[in-house]
């Protein structure tokens, strides 16, 4: 075998073993452990909180101030553009 083929075989073996280590061995019945699922749920909740904060667009005062100057918010402009 050439060195390239040998390296590819080593990399492929390492890749499969790494995936089993990282994701869990599917032969054991669970790909992701319960502890990891808890972490995922926490991250999803954190993203939902951040998404809600972004949706506020700086708060009602900031939106009112922009409307007072005769401007639309970025979301309003996009909605108007795609309407």
Phi and psi restraints in degrees (range 20) as a CNS / XPLOR table:
assign (resid 1 and name C) (resid 2 and name N)
       (resid 2 and name CA) (resid 2 and name C) 1.0 -81.8 20.0 2
assign (resid 2 and name N) (resid 2 and name CA)
       (resid 2 and name C) (resid 3 and name N) 1.0 164.7 20.0 2
assign (resid 2 and name C) (resid 3 and name N)
       (resid 3 and name CA) (resid 3 and name C) 1.0 -63.2 20.0 2
assign (resid 3 and name N) (resid 3 and name CA)
       (resid 3 and name C) (resid 4 and name N) 1.0 -34.7 20.0 2
assign (resid 3 and name C) (resid 4 and name N)
       (resid 4 and name CA) (resid 4 and name C) 1.0 -64.8 20.0 2
assign (resid 4 and name N) (resid 4 and name CA)
       (resid 4 and name C) (resid 5 and name N) 1.0 -44.7 20.0 2
assign (resid 4 and name C) (resid 5 and name N)
       (resid 5 and name CA) (resid 5 and name C) 1.0 -63.7 20.0 2
assign (resid 5 and name N) (resid 5 and name CA)
       (resid 5 and name C) (resid 6 and name N) 1.0 -42.7 20.0 2
assign (resid 5 and name C) (resid 6 and name N)
       (resid 6 and name CA) (resid 6 and name C) 1.0 -61.3 20.0 2
assign (resid 6 and name N) (resid 6 and name CA)
       (resid 6 and name C) (resid 7 and name N) 1.0 -44.0 20.0 2
assign (resid 6 and name C) (resid 7 and name N)
       (resid 7 and name CA) (resid 7 and name C) 1.0 -64.0 20.0 2
assign (resid 7 and name N) (resid 7 and name CA)
       (resid 7 and name C) (resid 8 and name N) 1.0 -39.8 20.0 2
assign (resid 7 and name C) (resid 8 and name N)
       (resid 8 and name CA) (resid 8 and name C) 1.0 -63.2 20.0 2
assign (resid 8 and name N) (resid 8 and name CA)
       (resid 8 and name C) (resid 9 and name N) 1.0 -41.0 20.0 2
assign (resid 8 and name C) (resid 9 and name N)
       (resid 9 and name CA) (resid 9 and name C) 1.0 -64.8 20.0 2
assign (resid 9 and name N) (resid 9 and name CA)
       (resid 9 and name C) (resid 10 and name N) 1.0 -41.6 20.0 2
assign (resid 9 and name C) (resid 10 and name N)
       (resid 10 and name CA) (resid 10 and name C) 1.0 -63.6 20.0 2
assign (resid 10 and name N) (resid 10 and name CA)
       (resid 10 and name C) (resid 11 and name N) 1.0 -45.2 20.0 2
assign (resid 10 and name C) (resid 11 and name N)
       (resid 11 and name CA) (resid 11 and name C) 1.0 -62.8 20.0 2
assign (resid 11 and name N) (resid 11 and name CA)
       (resid 11 and name C) (resid 12 and name N) 1.0 -42.7 20.0 2
assign (resid 11 and name C) (resid 12 and name N)
       (resid 12 and name CA) (resid 12 and name C) 1.0 -62.9 20.0 2
assign (resid 12 and name N) (resid 12 and name CA)
       (resid 12 and name C) (resid 13 and name N) 1.0 -43.1 20.0 2
assign (resid 12 and name C) (resid 13 and name N)
       (resid 13 and name CA) (resid 13 and name C) 1.0 -63.3 20.0 2
assign (resid 13 and name N) (resid 13 and name CA)
       (resid 13 and name C) (resid 14 and name N) 1.0 -45.5 20.0 2
assign (resid 13 and name C) (resid 14 and name N)
       (resid 14 and name CA) (resid 14 and name C) 1.0 -61.7 20.0 2
assign (resid 14 and name N) (resid 14 and name CA)
       (resid 14 and name C) (resid 15 and name N) 1.0 -41.5 20.0 2
assign (resid 14 and name C) (resid 15 and name N)
       (resid 15 and name CA) (resid 15 and name C) 1.0 -61.2 20.0 2
assign (resid 15 and name N) (resid 15 and name CA)
       (resid 15 and name C) (resid 16 and name N) 1.0 -45.2 20.0 2
assign (resid 15 and name C) (resid 16 and name N)
       (resid 16 and name CA) (resid 16 and name C) 1.0 -64.3 20.0 2
assign (resid 16 and name N) (resid 16 and name CA)
       (resid 16 and name C) (resid 17 and name N) 1.0 -45.0 20.0 2
assign (resid 16 and name C) (resid 17 and name N)
       (resid 17 and name CA) (resid 17 and name C) 1.0 -64.5 20.0 2
assign (resid 17 and name N) (resid 17 and name CA)
       (resid 17 and name C) (resid 18 and name N) 1.0 -39.3 20.0 2
assign (resid 17 and name C) (resid 18 and name N)
       (resid 18 and name CA) (resid 18 and name C) 1.0 -64.6 20.0 2
assign (resid 18 and name N) (resid 18 and name CA)
       (resid 18 and name C) (resid 19 and name N) 1.0 -42.3 20.0 2
assign (resid 18 and name C) (resid 19 and name N)
       (resid 19 and name CA) (resid 19 and name C) 1.0 -62.1 20.0 2
assign (resid 19 and name N) (resid 19 and name CA)
       (resid 19 and name C) (resid 20 and name N) 1.0 -41.5 20.0 2
assign (resid 19 and name C) (resid 20 and name N)
       (resid 20 and name CA) (resid 20 and name C) 1.0 -63.2 20.0 2
assign (resid 20 and name N) (resid 20 and name CA)
       (resid 20 and name C) (resid 21 and name N) 1.0 -40.4 20.0 2
assign (resid 20 and name C) (resid 21 and name N)
       (resid 21 and name CA) (resid 21 and name C) 1.0 -65.9 20.0 2
assign (resid 21 and name N) (resid 21 and name CA)
       (resid 21 and name C) (resid 22 and name N) 1.0 -44.4 20.0 2
assign (resid 21 and name C) (resid 22 and name N)
       (resid 22 and name CA) (resid 22 and name C) 1.0 -75.2 20.0 2
assign (resid 22 and name N) (resid 22 and name CA)
       (resid 22 and name C) (resid 23 and name N) 1.0 -42.9 20.0 2
assign (resid 22 and name C) (resid 23 and name N)
       (resid 23 and name CA) (resid 23 and name C) 1.0 -95.5 20.0 2
assign (resid 23 and name N) (resid 23 and name CA)
       (resid 23 and name C) (resid 24 and name N) 1.0 -15.8 20.0 2
assign (resid 23 and name C) (resid 24 and name N)
       (resid 24 and name CA) (resid 24 and name C) 1.0 96.8 20.0 2
assign (resid 24 and name N) (resid 24 and name CA)
       (resid 24 and name C) (resid 25 and name N) 1.0 152.6 20.0 2
assign (resid 24 and name C) (resid 25 and name N)
       (resid 25 and name CA) (resid 25 and name C) 1.0 -82.8 20.0 2
assign (resid 25 and name N) (resid 25 and name CA)
       (resid 25 and name C) (resid 26 and name N) 1.0 118.4 20.0 2
assign (resid 25 and name C) (resid 26 and name N)
       (resid 26 and name CA) (resid 26 and name C) 1.0 -61.6 20.0 2
assign (resid 26 and name N) (resid 26 and name CA)
       (resid 26 and name C) (resid 27 and name N) 1.0 -20.8 20.0 2
assign (resid 26 and name C) (resid 27 and name N)
       (resid 27 and name CA) (resid 27 and name C) 1.0 -72.4 20.0 2
assign (resid 27 and name N) (resid 27 and name CA)
       (resid 27 and name C) (resid 28 and name N) 1.0 -15.9 20.0 2
assign (resid 27 and name C) (resid 28 and name N)
       (resid 28 and name CA) (resid 28 and name C) 1.0 -85.5 20.0 2
assign (resid 28 and name N) (resid 28 and name CA)
       (resid 28 and name C) (resid 29 and name N) 1.0 -7.4 20.0 2
assign (resid 28 and name C) (resid 29 and name N)
       (resid 29 and name CA) (resid 29 and name C) 1.0 103.4 20.0 2
assign (resid 29 and name N) (resid 29 and name CA)
       (resid 29 and name C) (resid 30 and name N) 1.0 -17.5 20.0 2
assign (resid 29 and name C) (resid 30 and name N)
       (resid 30 and name CA) (resid 30 and name C) 1.0 -136.6 20.0 2
assign (resid 30 and name N) (resid 30 and name CA)
       (resid 30 and name C) (resid 31 and name N) 1.0 128.7 20.0 2
assign (resid 30 and name C) (resid 31 and name N)
       (resid 31 and name CA) (resid 31 and name C) 1.0 -80.9 20.0 2
assign (resid 31 and name N) (resid 31 and name CA)
       (resid 31 and name C) (resid 32 and name N) 1.0 -36.0 20.0 2
assign (resid 31 and name C) (resid 32 and name N)
       (resid 32 and name CA) (resid 32 and name C) 1.0 -125.9 20.0 2
assign (resid 32 and name N) (resid 32 and name CA)
       (resid 32 and name C) (resid 33 and name N) 1.0 131.2 20.0 2
assign (resid 32 and name C) (resid 33 and name N)
       (resid 33 and name CA) (resid 33 and name C) 1.0 -72.8 20.0 2
assign (resid 33 and name N) (resid 33 and name CA)
       (resid 33 and name C) (resid 34 and name N) 1.0 165.8 20.0 2
assign (resid 33 and name C) (resid 34 and name N)
       (resid 34 and name CA) (resid 34 and name C) 1.0 -63.8 20.0 2
assign (resid 34 and name N) (resid 34 and name CA)
       (resid 34 and name C) (resid 35 and name N) 1.0 -36.1 20.0 2
assign (resid 34 and name C) (resid 35 and name N)
       (resid 35 and name CA) (resid 35 and name C) 1.0 -63.8 20.0 2
assign (resid 35 and name N) (resid 35 and name CA)
       (resid 35 and name C) (resid 36 and name N) 1.0 -41.6 20.0 2
assign (resid 35 and name C) (resid 36 and name N)
       (resid 36 and name CA) (resid 36 and name C) 1.0 -66.6 20.0 2
assign (resid 36 and name N) (resid 36 and name CA)
       (resid 36 and name C) (resid 37 and name N) 1.0 -36.5 20.0 2
assign (resid 36 and name C) (resid 37 and name N)
       (resid 37 and name CA) (resid 37 and name C) 1.0 -64.2 20.0 2
assign (resid 37 and name N) (resid 37 and name CA)
       (resid 37 and name C) (resid 38 and name N) 1.0 -36.5 20.0 2
assign (resid 37 and name C) (resid 38 and name N)
       (resid 38 and name CA) (resid 38 and name C) 1.0 -62.4 20.0 2
assign (resid 38 and name N) (resid 38 and name CA)
       (resid 38 and name C) (resid 39 and name N) 1.0 -42.4 20.0 2
assign (resid 38 and name C) (resid 39 and name N)
       (resid 39 and name CA) (resid 39 and name C) 1.0 -63.7 20.0 2
assign (resid 39 and name N) (resid 39 and name CA)
       (resid 39 and name C) (resid 40 and name N) 1.0 -39.3 20.0 2
assign (resid 39 and name C) (resid 40 and name N)
       (resid 40 and name CA) (resid 40 and name C) 1.0 -64.5 20.0 2
assign (resid 40 and name N) (resid 40 and name CA)
       (resid 40 and name C) (resid 41 and name N) 1.0 -43.7 20.0 2
assign (resid 40 and name C) (resid 41 and name N)
       (resid 41 and name CA) (resid 41 and name C) 1.0 -62.1 20.0 2
assign (resid 41 and name N) (resid 41 and name CA)
       (resid 41 and name C) (resid 42 and name N) 1.0 -40.8 20.0 2
assign (resid 41 and name C) (resid 42 and name N)
       (resid 42 and name CA) (resid 42 and name C) 1.0 -62.4 20.0 2
assign (resid 42 and name N) (resid 42 and name CA)
       (resid 42 and name C) (resid 43 and name N) 1.0 -41.9 20.0 2
assign (resid 42 and name C) (resid 43 and name N)
       (resid 43 and name CA) (resid 43 and name C) 1.0 -66.8 20.0 2
assign (resid 43 and name N) (resid 43 and name CA)
       (resid 43 and name C) (resid 44 and name N) 1.0 -38.4 20.0 2
assign (resid 43 and name C) (resid 44 and name N)
       (resid 44 and name CA) (resid 44 and name C) 1.0 -64.0 20.0 2
assign (resid 44 and name N) (resid 44 and name CA)
       (resid 44 and name C) (resid 45 and name N) 1.0 -43.6 20.0 2
assign (resid 44 and name C) (resid 45 and name N)
       (resid 45 and name CA) (resid 45 and name C) 1.0 -62.4 20.0 2
assign (resid 45 and name N) (resid 45 and name CA)
       (resid 45 and name C) (resid 46 and name N) 1.0 -41.1 20.0 2
assign (resid 45 and name C) (resid 46 and name N)
       (resid 46 and name CA) (resid 46 and name C) 1.0 -62.1 20.0 2
assign (resid 46 and name N) (resid 46 and name CA)
       (resid 46 and name C) (resid 47 and name N) 1.0 -41.5 20.0 2
assign (resid 46 and name C) (resid 47 and name N)
       (resid 47 and name CA) (resid 47 and name C) 1.0 -64.5 20.0 2
assign (resid 47 and name N) (resid 47 and name CA)
       (resid 47 and name C) (resid 48 and name N) 1.0 -37.5 20.0 2
assign (resid 47 and name C) (resid 48 and name N)
       (resid 48 and name CA) (resid 48 and name C) 1.0 -65.0 20.0 2
assign (resid 48 and name N) (resid 48 and name CA)
       (resid 48 and name C) (resid 49 and name N) 1.0 -39.6 20.0 2
assign (resid 48 and name C) (resid 49 and name N)
       (resid 49 and name CA) (resid 49 and name C) 1.0 -65.2 20.0 2
assign (resid 49 and name N) (resid 49 and name CA)
       (resid 49 and name C) (resid 50 and name N) 1.0 -44.1 20.0 2
assign (resid 49 and name C) (resid 50 and name N)
       (resid 50 and name CA) (resid 50 and name C) 1.0 -64.7 20.0 2
assign (resid 50 and name N) (resid 50 and name CA)
       (resid 50 and name C) (resid 51 and name N) 1.0 -38.2 20.0 2
assign (resid 50 and name C) (resid 51 and name N)
       (resid 51 and name CA) (resid 51 and name C) 1.0 -64.2 20.0 2
assign (resid 51 and name N) (resid 51 and name CA)
       (resid 51 and name C) (resid 52 and name N) 1.0 -41.1 20.0 2
assign (resid 51 and name C) (resid 52 and name N)
       (resid 52 and name CA) (resid 52 and name C) 1.0 -64.4 20.0 2
assign (resid 52 and name N) (resid 52 and name CA)
       (resid 52 and name C) (resid 53 and name N) 1.0 -39.2 20.0 2
assign (resid 52 and name C) (resid 53 and name N)
       (resid 53 and name CA) (resid 53 and name C) 1.0 -65.4 20.0 2
assign (resid 53 and name N) (resid 53 and name CA)
       (resid 53 and name C) (resid 54 and name N) 1.0 -40.3 20.0 2
assign (resid 53 and name C) (resid 54 and name N)
       (resid 54 and name CA) (resid 54 and name C) 1.0 -66.6 20.0 2
assign (resid 54 and name N) (resid 54 and name CA)
       (resid 54 and name C) (resid 55 and name N) 1.0 -37.0 20.0 2
assign (resid 54 and name C) (resid 55 and name N)
       (resid 55 and name CA) (resid 55 and name C) 1.0 -64.9 20.0 2
assign (resid 55 and name N) (resid 55 and name CA)
       (resid 55 and name C) (resid 56 and name N) 1.0 -22.2 20.0 2
assign (resid 55 and name C) (resid 56 and name N)
       (resid 56 and name CA) (resid 56 and name C) 1.0 -70.8 20.0 2
assign (resid 56 and name N) (resid 56 and name CA)
       (resid 56 and name C) (resid 57 and name N) 1.0 -17.7 20.0 2
assign (resid 56 and name C) (resid 57 and name N)
       (resid 57 and name CA) (resid 57 and name C) 1.0 54.4 20.0 2
assign (resid 57 and name N) (resid 57 and name CA)
       (resid 57 and name C) (resid 58 and name N) 1.0 44.5 20.0 2
assign (resid 57 and name C) (resid 58 and name N)
       (resid 58 and name CA) (resid 58 and name C) 1.0 86.6 20.0 2
assign (resid 58 and name N) (resid 58 and name CA)
       (resid 58 and name C) (resid 59 and name N) 1.0 0.8 20.0 2
assign (resid 58 and name C) (resid 59 and name N)
       (resid 59 and name CA) (resid 59 and name C) 1.0 99.5 20.0 2
assign (resid 59 and name N) (resid 59 and name CA)
       (resid 59 and name C) (resid 60 and name N) 1.0 167.2 20.0 2
assign (resid 59 and name C) (resid 60 and name N)
       (resid 60 and name CA) (resid 60 and name C) 1.0 -64.0 20.0 2
assign (resid 60 and name N) (resid 60 and name CA)
       (resid 60 and name C) (resid 61 and name N) 1.0 -35.1 20.0 2
assign (resid 60 and name C) (resid 61 and name N)
       (resid 61 and name CA) (resid 61 and name C) 1.0 -64.1 20.0 2
assign (resid 61 and name N) (resid 61 and name CA)
       (resid 61 and name C) (resid 62 and name N) 1.0 -41.9 20.0 2
assign (resid 61 and name C) (resid 62 and name N)
       (resid 62 and name CA) (resid 62 and name C) 1.0 -66.0 20.0 2
assign (resid 62 and name N) (resid 62 and name CA)
       (resid 62 and name C) (resid 63 and name N) 1.0 -39.8 20.0 2
assign (resid 62 and name C) (resid 63 and name N)
       (resid 63 and name CA) (resid 63 and name C) 1.0 -67.0 20.0 2
assign (resid 63 and name N) (resid 63 and name CA)
       (resid 63 and name C) (resid 64 and name N) 1.0 -43.1 20.0 2
assign (resid 63 and name C) (resid 64 and name N)
       (resid 64 and name CA) (resid 64 and name C) 1.0 -62.6 20.0 2
assign (resid 64 and name N) (resid 64 and name CA)
       (resid 64 and name C) (resid 65 and name N) 1.0 -41.3 20.0 2
assign (resid 64 and name C) (resid 65 and name N)
       (resid 65 and name CA) (resid 65 and name C) 1.0 -61.7 20.0 2
assign (resid 65 and name N) (resid 65 and name CA)
       (resid 65 and name C) (resid 66 and name N) 1.0 -40.4 20.0 2
assign (resid 65 and name C) (resid 66 and name N)
       (resid 66 and name CA) (resid 66 and name C) 1.0 -68.1 20.0 2
assign (resid 66 and name N) (resid 66 and name CA)
       (resid 66 and name C) (resid 67 and name N) 1.0 -38.3 20.0 2
assign (resid 66 and name C) (resid 67 and name N)
       (resid 67 and name CA) (resid 67 and name C) 1.0 -67.2 20.0 2
assign (resid 67 and name N) (resid 67 and name CA)
       (resid 67 and name C) (resid 68 and name N) 1.0 -34.7 20.0 2
assign (resid 67 and name C) (resid 68 and name N)
       (resid 68 and name CA) (resid 68 and name C) 1.0 -62.4 20.0 2
assign (resid 68 and name N) (resid 68 and name CA)
       (resid 68 and name C) (resid 69 and name N) 1.0 -33.1 20.0 2
assign (resid 68 and name C) (resid 69 and name N)
       (resid 69 and name CA) (resid 69 and name C) 1.0 -84.9 20.0 2
assign (resid 69 and name N) (resid 69 and name CA)
       (resid 69 and name C) (resid 70 and name N) 1.0 4.8 20.0 2
assign (resid 69 and name C) (resid 70 and name N)
       (resid 70 and name CA) (resid 70 and name C) 1.0 82.7 20.0 2
assign (resid 70 and name N) (resid 70 and name CA)
       (resid 70 and name C) (resid 71 and name N) 1.0 16.5 20.0 2
assign (resid 70 and name C) (resid 71 and name N)
       (resid 71 and name CA) (resid 71 and name C) 1.0 -106.5 20.0 2
assign (resid 71 and name N) (resid 71 and name CA)
       (resid 71 and name C) (resid 72 and name N) 1.0 154.8 20.0 2
assign (resid 71 and name C) (resid 72 and name N)
       (resid 72 and name CA) (resid 72 and name C) 1.0 -98.0 20.0 2
assign (resid 72 and name N) (resid 72 and name CA)
       (resid 72 and name C) (resid 73 and name N) 1.0 156.5 20.0 2
assign (resid 72 and name C) (resid 73 and name N)
       (resid 73 and name CA) (resid 73 and name C) 1.0 -72.2 20.0 2
assign (resid 73 and name N) (resid 73 and name CA)
       (resid 73 and name C) (resid 74 and name N) 1.0 166.4 20.0 2
assign (resid 73 and name C) (resid 74 and name N)
       (resid 74 and name CA) (resid 74 and name C) 1.0 -59.5 20.0 2
assign (resid 74 and name N) (resid 74 and name CA)
       (resid 74 and name C) (resid 75 and name N) 1.0 -42.0 20.0 2
assign (resid 74 and name C) (resid 75 and name N)
       (resid 75 and name CA) (resid 75 and name C) 1.0 -64.9 20.0 2
assign (resid 75 and name N) (resid 75 and name CA)
       (resid 75 and name C) (resid 76 and name N) 1.0 -39.7 20.0 2
assign (resid 75 and name C) (resid 76 and name N)
       (resid 76 and name CA) (resid 76 and name C) 1.0 -64.5 20.0 2
assign (resid 76 and name N) (resid 76 and name CA)
       (resid 76 and name C) (resid 77 and name N) 1.0 -40.4 20.0 2
assign (resid 76 and name C) (resid 77 and name N)
       (resid 77 and name CA) (resid 77 and name C) 1.0 -63.6 20.0 2
assign (resid 77 and name N) (resid 77 and name CA)
       (resid 77 and name C) (resid 78 and name N) 1.0 -41.7 20.0 2
assign (resid 77 and name C) (resid 78 and name N)
       (resid 78 and name CA) (resid 78 and name C) 1.0 -65.7 20.0 2
assign (resid 78 and name N) (resid 78 and name CA)
       (resid 78 and name C) (resid 79 and name N) 1.0 -42.4 20.0 2
assign (resid 78 and name C) (resid 79 and name N)
       (resid 79 and name CA) (resid 79 and name C) 1.0 -61.7 20.0 2
assign (resid 79 and name N) (resid 79 and name CA)
       (resid 79 and name C) (resid 80 and name N) 1.0 -41.3 20.0 2
assign (resid 79 and name C) (resid 80 and name N)
       (resid 80 and name CA) (resid 80 and name C) 1.0 -66.1 20.0 2
assign (resid 80 and name N) (resid 80 and name CA)
       (resid 80 and name C) (resid 81 and name N) 1.0 -39.5 20.0 2
assign (resid 80 and name C) (resid 81 and name N)
       (resid 81 and name CA) (resid 81 and name C) 1.0 -64.6 20.0 2
assign (resid 81 and name N) (resid 81 and name CA)
       (resid 81 and name C) (resid 82 and name N) 1.0 -43.4 20.0 2
assign (resid 81 and name C) (resid 82 and name N)
       (resid 82 and name CA) (resid 82 and name C) 1.0 -88.3 20.0 2
assign (resid 82 and name N) (resid 82 and name CA)
       (resid 82 and name C) (resid 83 and name N) 1.0 -2.0 20.0 2
